[in-house]
Amino acid sequence: MTIIHLGIDDTDSDDGMCTTYLITLILENLINEDIKLTDYPNLIRLNPNIPWRTRGNAALCIRLDTDNPDKIFKIAKKTMIKNSESKNNKANSGLVMLCRKKVPRNIMRFAENCTSKEVKMEEMRKLVKNKDIKYFGQGNKRGLIGALASIGNTLENDHTYELIAYRKDGRGERGVSLQSILKIDKKKEYSLFSNIDYSNHRVLITPHGNDPILFALRGNNPEHLYKAMSELKLYEDVERFVIFRSNQGTNEHLRNRLDESVLKTYDSGYITGKMIERPIVIKGGHVFIKIKNNNKIINCAIYAPTISLKNLARNLKTGDEIEVGGGISKKSKKFGRILNAEYIRIIKLTDRNSKKNPLCKKCSKSMKSIGKNKGYRCIKCGSRSNKIRRIKNNIEIENKLYLPVLSAQRHLIKPEERYGKEQKNKKKLSGNWFKIFGK
């Protein structure tokens, strides 16, 4: 038996298909073959700041034992050609197969870069020349980058799980009961996350596009996800479902500190610094701030849809020390390169108390300044004082992490409820993780 890693990416478009669904089609065609999966199918989210990313920017990998790798590759290739949006010239699909027990370190490093940087086609081409690799691409073949990255990211660090169910009829509004979604989401023992944005009154498990997904549940435990699915009330039939192990909800793209002196377009990471001026609010409610570190000034943008993050940014003050995580946008004439914020962590705040002239104890009136360093005097009774009043500001900001509302968080952002619940121990593939109904 030979261990193989089969990666695939860029098979969908805004008009249809979904790479997660296509991987289930490959699994379906492999059911009668002599294979044994060594892990849950892997769903790897790549750098969300790359402008030519796919819809969810997810690449997929299945890892398995087989006695006929060439046949497996042939089946996967045939399935991709038949079902991907490349047949309509709307995708640039890529398929990569590595026949090796352990993933080489250089491919793992490549995968790390694909999560937080811009990766060129030439970097991928050098790696797929490996004698243990077979590959096939369509269109401009950019999907080969993600396919190889999905192989290289073996999810040794923090990871989560996602159960995706697919619909039989891919039209119209998804038939999932809101009340049943609310019920399972409130069961804390299920360790679910990012399924409902209560602050913005939005259900997040049901997409709205032309893809075949009926719903997608996110959580820390695959068994809990299956139990939660069984409690959902549905108004349409499920065609199939699968549970993936994933890097989403882990902040994997924001682990690296950005170099203030060499900000590279599309890089993701974090940076620290002090506010050097008051926030600027522009039309539409977007907020721009400037922070300084190592004599370098970094422009940061906090966009209106983030709501909670935008509200925080508006109340920052000159001198506040903060950490900002996000991605570097393309250079513009007005701002240069901008760090688009995905979170803000308050490190140290400046004094928030307001200074007011002292009150006259006799008249209860605010005193007037006599002159610089000369104190204050009541214009009514003549009483004097040198004591400034300090008024506590009602705006409460704490030294902590601030995130956008859930509906504005990207797939890779670690939601608040996952802090302290990171996991590295892989759960063995078992139980109900993949099923096709009616077959």
C-alpha positions in Angstrom: 0.0 0.0 0.0 1.2 3.5 -0.8 0.2 6.7 1.1 -0.9 9.5 -1.3 -1.9 13.0 -0.7 -4.4 14.3 -3.4 -4.9 18.1 -3.5 -7.4 20.0 -5.6 -8.3 23.7 -6.0 -10.0 26.4 -8.1 -12.9 24.4 -9.5 -15.8 26.8 -8.8 -17.1 30.1 -10.0 -19.8 32.6 -9.1 -22.1 30.6 -11.4 -21.8 27.3 -9.6 -19.9 24.3 -8.3 -17.8 24.2 -5.1 -14.5 22.6 -4.6 -15.6 21.0 -1.3 -18.4 19.3 -3.3 -16.1 18.2 -6.1 -13.9 16.4 -3.6 -17.0 14.5 -2.4 -17.6 13.5 -6.0 -14.0 12.1 -6.1 -14.6 10.3 -2.8 -17.8 8.8 -4.3 -15.9 7.5 -7.3 -13.3 6.0 -5.0 -15.7 4.2 -2.7 -15.4 0.9 -4.6 -11.6 1.1 -4.8 -9.2 -0.4 -2.3 -8.4 2.7 -0.3 -8.2 3.7 3.3 -8.3 7.4 4.3 -5.7 8.3 6.9 -7.4 11.6 8.0 -10.6 13.6 7.6 -10.6 15.4 4.2 -8.7 18.6 4.8 -10.2 22.0 4.0 -7.4 24.5 3.8 -8.2 28.2 3.7 -5.5 30.2 1.9 -4.4 33.9 2.1 -7.7 35.8 2.0 -6.0 39.0 0.7 -5.1 37.6 -2.7 -7.4 39.3 -5.2 -7.7 36.3 -7.6 -8.7 34.0 -4.8 -11.6 31.6 -5.4 -15.0 32.3 -3.7 -14.1 30.8 -0.3 -10.4 30.5 -1.1 -10.4 26.9 0.1 -8.2 24.2 -1.3 -8.9 20.5 -0.5 -6.8 17.5 0.2 -7.6 13.8 0.9 -4.9 11.6 2.3 -5.2 7.8 1.8 -3.6 4.4 1.5 -3.9 2.7 -1.9 -2.3 0.0 -3.9 -2.9 1.8 -7.2 -2.0 5.5 -7.1 -2.1 6.0 -10.8 -5.7 4.7 -10.9 -6.7 7.1 -8.1 -5.1 10.1 -10.0 -6.9 9.0 -13.2 -10.3 8.9 -11.4 -9.7 12.3 -9.7 -8.6 13.9 -13.0 -11.7 12.6 -14.9 -14.0 13.8 -12.1 -12.5 17.3 -12.1 -12.6 17.7 -15.9 -16.2 16.6 -16.0 -17.5 18.7 -13.1 -15.3 21.8 -12.6 -16.1 25.2 -13.9 -13.0 25.0 -16.0 -15.1 23.3 -18.7 -16.9 26.7 -19.0 -13.6 28.6 -18.9 -14.6 30.1 -15.5 -12.0 28.4 -13.3 -8.3 27.5 -13.4 -8.5 24.0 -11.8 -5.4 22.2 -10.4 -4.9 18.6 -9.3 -1.7 17.4 -7.5 -0.9 14.0 -6.2 2.1 13.3 -3.9 3.0 9.6 -3.4 5.0 9.7 -0.2 4.2 9.0 3.5 5.7 12.2 4.9 5.2 15.6 3.1 8.6 17.1 2.3 9.6 20.2 4.4 9.9 22.4 1.3 6.2 21.7 0.4 5.2 22.4 4.0 7.0 25.8 3.8 5.3 26.5 0.5 1.9 25.9 2.2 2.8 28.2 5.0 3.6 31.0 2.5 0.3 30.4 0.7 -1.6 31.2 3.9 0.0 34.6 4.4 1.8 35.8 1.3 1.5 36.1 -2.5 3.0 33.0 -4.1 4.2 33.0 -7.7 3.5 30.2 -10.2 7.2 29.7 -10.7 7.6 28.6 -7.0 4.9 25.9 -7.6 6.5 24.8 -10.9 9.8 24.0 -9.2 8.2 21.9 -6.5 5.9 19.8 -8.7 8.9 18.6 -10.7 9.5 16.2 -7.7 9.6 12.6 -8.9 6.9 11.7 -6.3 4.4 14.1 -7.7 1.9 14.0 -10.6 -0.2 17.0 -11.5 -2.8 18.3 -14.0 -4.1 21.8 -14.5 -6.7 23.6 -16.6 -6.9 27.2 -17.8 -3.9 29.2 -16.6 -3.4 26.4 -14.0 -3.3 28.7 -11.0 -5.2 26.1 -9.1 -2.1 24.0 -8.9 -0.8 26.5 -6.2 -3.7 25.9 -3.9 -3.7 22.1 -4.6 -0.1 21.8 -3.6 -0.6 24.1 -0.6 -3.5 21.8 0.6 -1.0 18.9 0.6 1.6 20.8 2.4 -0.6 22.1 5.2 -1.0 18.9 7.4 -2.8 20.9 10.2 -0.3 20.0 12.9 -1.2 23.1 14.8 -4.6 24.4 15.9 -7.4 23.1 13.8 -11.2 22.9 13.6 -13.9 20.9 11.9 -16.7 21.8 9.4 -19.7 19.7 8.4 -21.0 20.6 5.0 -24.3 19.3 3.7 -25.3 19.6 0.1 -28.7 20.0 -1.5 -30.4 18.0 -4.1 -32.1 21.0 -5.8 -29.6 23.8 -6.0 -32.1 26.6 -6.5 -33.7 29.3 -4.3 -33.5 30.0 -0.6 -32.0 27.3 1.7 -34.6 25.2 3.5 -33.2 25.3 7.1 -35.4 26.2 10.1 -34.1 29.3 11.9 -35.5 28.1 15.2 -33.6 24.8 15.0 -30.4 26.7 14.1 -30.8 28.9 17.2 -31.5 25.8 19.4 -28.3 23.9 18.5 -26.2 27.0 18.5 -27.1 27.6 22.2 -26.0 24.1 23.2 -22.5 25.0 24.4 -21.6 21.3 24.9 -21.5 21.1 21.1 -18.6 23.6 20.9 -19.9 25.2 17.8 -18.7 28.7 16.6 -19.4 31.3 14.0 -22.8 29.9 13.0 -25.0 32.9 13.9 -24.2 36.6 14.1 -26.5 37.7 16.9 -25.3 41.3 16.9 -26.1 41.7 13.2 -29.1 39.3 13.0 -27.6 37.1 10.4 -27.5 33.3 10.0 -24.1 32.3 8.8 -24.5 28.5 8.1 -26.5 29.0 5.0 -24.9 30.6 1.9 -26.8 32.6 -0.7 -24.9 31.9 -3.9 -25.4 29.3 -6.7 -23.2 26.7 -5.1 -24.6 23.3 -4.0 -24.1 23.9 -0.2 -27.3 23.6 1.9 -25.6 24.5 5.2 -22.2 24.4 6.9 -21.7 23.9 10.6 -18.4 24.9 12.2 -17.1 23.5 15.5 -14.2 22.0 17.5 -15.4 18.4 17.5 -16.6 16.2 14.5 -18.9 14.1 16.6 -20.6 17.2 18.0 -21.1 18.5 14.5 -22.9 15.2 13.5 -25.2 15.4 16.5 -26.0 19.1 15.8 -26.8 18.3 12.2 -29.2 15.6 13.3 -31.2 18.2 15.3 -31.6 20.6 12.4 -35.1 20.9 11.0 -34.9 21.0 7.2 -37.5 21.8 4.5 -35.5 20.2 1.7 -33.6 17.0 1.2 -29.9 16.6 1.9 -28.1 14.9 -1.0 -24.9 14.2 0.9 -22.7 15.5 3.7 -19.0 15.4 4.7 -16.9 16.5 7.7 -13.7 18.3 7.0 -10.7 19.0 9.3 -9.7 22.6 8.7 -7.5 25.6 9.5 -10.4 28.0 9.6 -11.1 29.9 12.8 -7.4 29.6 13.8 -5.8 32.9 12.8 -3.3 30.9 10.8 -2.8 33.8 8.2 -2.0 36.3 11.0 0.7 34.5 12.9 3.6 36.4 11.3 4.7 39.9 12.4 4.9 42.2 9.4 8.1 44.1 8.7 7.3 47.8 8.9 10.2 48.7 6.6 9.2 46.4 3.8 5.4 46.0 3.6 4.6 43.7 0.7 1.3 43.8 -1.1 -1.1 41.0 -0.2 0.9 39.9 2.8 -1.1 39.0 5.9 0.1 39.4 9.5 0.1 41.8 12.4 1.9 44.9 13.4 2.2 47.0 16.6 2.7 50.7 17.1 1.4 54.0 18.6 -1.3 56.1 17.3 0.2 59.4 15.9 -3.0 61.3 15.2 -6.7 61.2 15.7 -8.7 58.7 13.6 -10.1 60.0 10.3 -13.7 59.0 9.4 -14.6 59.2 5.8 -17.9 59.0 3.9 -19.5 55.6 4.3 -18.3 55.3 7.9 -14.9 53.8 7.1 -12.1 54.7 9.6 -8.4 55.3 8.9 -5.7 55.4 11.5 -2.0 55.9 11.5 0.4 54.0 13.8 4.1 54.4 14.1 6.8 51.8 14.9 10.6 51.9 14.4 10.1 55.3 12.8 7.8 53.8 10.2 4.2 55.0 9.7 1.6 52.5 8.8 -1.8 53.4 7.4 -4.6 51.1 8.6 -8.2 50.9 7.4 -11.2 49.7 9.4 -14.2 49.4 7.2 -17.8 50.1 8.1 -19.2 46.6 7.8 -16.9 45.5 10.7 -19.2 47.6 13.0 -17.8 46.7 16.4 -14.2 47.2 15.1 -15.1 50.4 13.4 -16.7 51.8 16.6 -13.6 51.0 18.6 -11.3 52.6 16.0 -13.3 55.8 16.1 -12.5 56.2 19.8 -8.8 55.6 19.6 -6.6 58.5 20.7 -3.1 59.8 19.8 -0.6 57.9 21.9 -2.6 54.7 22.2 -0.4 51.6 21.7 -2.2 48.9 19.7 -1.6 45.7 17.6 -3.4 45.5 14.3 -3.8 42.2 12.3 -4.8 42.1 8.7 -3.7 42.2 5.1 -1.7 44.7 3.0 -3.6 46.2 0.1 -2.2 47.3 -3.2 -0.6 50.7 -3.1 -2.8 53.8 -3.8 -1.9 57.4 -4.6 -3.6 58.8 -1.5 -2.6 56.3 1.2 0.2 54.1 -0.2 -0.1 50.6 1.1 -2.8 50.1 3.7 -3.2 47.4 6.4 -6.8 46.4 6.2 -7.7 45.5 9.8 -9.2 42.2 10.8 -8.6 42.7 14.5 -7.2 45.3 16.9 -5.6 44.5 20.2 -5.3 47.3 22.8 -1.9 47.1 24.4 -1.8 50.4 26.4 -4.2 53.3 26.4 -3.5 57.0 27.1 -5.3 58.8 29.8 -9.1 58.9 28.9 -10.0 61.5 31.7 -11.0 65.0 30.5 -9.5 68.1 32.3 -11.9 70.8 33.4 -11.5 74.1 35.3 -12.2 73.7 39.0 -15.7 74.4 40.5 -16.2 77.2 43.0 -17.2 75.5 46.3 -19.4 78.5 47.2 -21.1 79.3 43.9 -20.9 75.8 42.2 -19.7 77.7 39.0 -16.8 76.8 36.8 -13.8 79.1 37.6 -11.9 81.0 34.9 -8.2 80.9 34.3 -6.3 84.0 35.6 -3.4 83.2 33.2 -0.8 80.6 32.5 0.4 78.9 35.7 -1.5 81.5 37.8 -4.5 79.3 38.8 -8.2 80.0 38.5 -10.7 82.4 40.0 -14.5 82.5 40.4 -15.8 85.6 38.6 -18.8 85.8 41.0 -17.2 85.6 44.5 -13.5 85.9 43.8 -12.5 82.5 45.3 -9.3 81.0 43.9 -8.1 77.4 43.2 -5.2 75.6 41.5 -6.8 72.1 41.4 -7.9 70.9 37.9 -11.0 68.6 37.8 -10.6 65.2 36.1 -13.8 64.0 34.5 -14.0 60.2 33.6 -14.8 59.6 30.0 -17.9 57.5 29.5 -16.4 55.7 26.5 -15.1 52.4 27.9 -12.1 50.9 26.1 -10.1 48.1 27.7 -6.7 46.5 27.1 -8.0 43.5 25.2 -8.7 42.0 21.8 -11.4 43.5 19.5 -12.9 41.7 16.5 -15.4 42.6 13.8 -19.0 41.3 14.1 -19.1 37.7 13.1 -20.7 38.3 9.7 -17.7 40.5 8.8 -15.1 38.0 10.0 -13.1 36.1 7.4 -13.0 32.3 7.5 -9.5 32.1 9.0 -10.2 34.7 11.8 -10.2 33.0 15.2 -13.6 33.9 16.8 -13.7 35.1 20.4 -15.1 31.8 21.7 -12.2 29.8 20.4 -9.5 31.6 22.4 -8.3 29.1 25.1 -9.8 26.2 23.1 -7.0 25.7 20.6 -6.4 22.0 19.8 -3.4 20.1 18.2 -4.4 16.5 18.8 -5.9 15.0 15.7 -9.1 13.0 16.2 -9.1 9.7 14.3 -11.3 9.3 11.4 -14.3 7.5 12.7 -18.1 7.4 12.9 -20.4 9.2 10.4 -18.2 11.6 8.5 -19.4 11.1 4.9 -22.7 9.9 3.5 -24.6 10.0 0.2 -28.3 9.7 0.6 -30.5 7.6 -1.7 -27.6 5.4 -2.9 
